[in-house]
């Protein structure tokens, strides 16, 4: 009979550990999703616009470059 009590206590402990582990994993996943959503929101609004002033076409290289000052 003592073996059944020990077995029942071990099963209860394993079940409690499983529930605790499941809860912890869900919290970590939820936090990761929140962080990912926040990062995506920041990246969507993080369009960097750079004012280079007036551009001039360089026929030799075929690209536009900032106008020379002076």
C-alpha positions as CSV (number, residue, x, y, z in Angstrom):
1,X,0.0,0.0,0.0
2,X,2.8,2.6,0.7
3,X,4.0,2.0,-2.9
4,X,0.6,3.3,-4.2
5,X,0.9,6.5,-2.0
6,X,4.4,7.1,-3.2
7,X,3.3,6.5,-6.8
8,X,0.3,8.9,-6.4
9,X,2.5,11.6,-4.9
10,X,5.0,11.2,-7.8
11,X,2.2,11.4,-10.3
12,X,0.8,14.5,-8.6
13,X,4.2,16.1,-8.6
14,X,4.8,15.3,-12.3
15,X,1.4,16.7,-13.2
16,X,2.1,19.9,-11.2
17,X,5.4,20.3,-12.9
18,X,3.9,19.8,-16.3
19,X,1.3,22.5,-15.6
20,X,3.9,24.9,-14.4
21,X,6.1,24.2,-17.4
22,X,3.2,24.7,-19.8
23,X,2.2,28.0,-18.1
24,X,5.8,29.2,-18.3
25,X,6.2,28.3,-22.0
26,X,2.9,30.2,-22.8
27,X,4.2,33.3,-21.0
28,X,7.5,33.2,-22.9
29,X,5.7,32.7,-26.3
30,X,3.3,35.6,-25.5
31,X,6.2,37.9,-24.6
32,X,8.1,36.9,-27.7
33,X,5.0,37.7,-29.9
34,X,4.6,41.1,-28.1
35,X,8.3,41.9,-28.7
36,X,8.0,40.9,-32.4
37,X,4.9,43.0,-32.9
38,X,6.6,46.0,-31.3
39,X,9.7,45.5,-33.5
40,X,7.6,45.2,-36.7
41,X,5.6,48.4,-35.7
42,X,8.9,50.2,-35.1
43,X,10.3,49.0,-38.5
44,X,7.1,50.0,-40.3
45,X,7.3,53.6,-39.0
46,X,11.1,53.9,-39.3
47,X,11.3,55.0,-42.9
48,X,14.4,57.1,-42.9
49,X,14.3,60.0,-45.3
50,X,17.5,61.7,-46.0
51,X,17.5,65.2,-47.6
52,X,20.5,65.3,-49.8
53,X,19.6,68.7,-51.3
54,X,19.7,69.2,-55.0
55,X,20.9,66.3,-57.1
56,X,22.9,66.5,-60.3
57,X,23.1,63.7,-62.9
58,X,26.6,62.4,-63.6
59,X,26.6,61.2,-67.2
60,X,29.9,59.3,-66.7
61,X,28.7,57.1,-64.0
62,X,25.0,57.3,-64.8
63,X,23.8,58.1,-61.3
64,X,22.5,61.2,-59.5
65,X,24.8,62.8,-56.9
66,X,24.4,65.7,-54.5
67,X,25.2,69.0,-56.2
68,X,28.6,70.4,-55.4
69,X,28.5,73.5,-53.2
70,X,30.8,76.4,-53.7
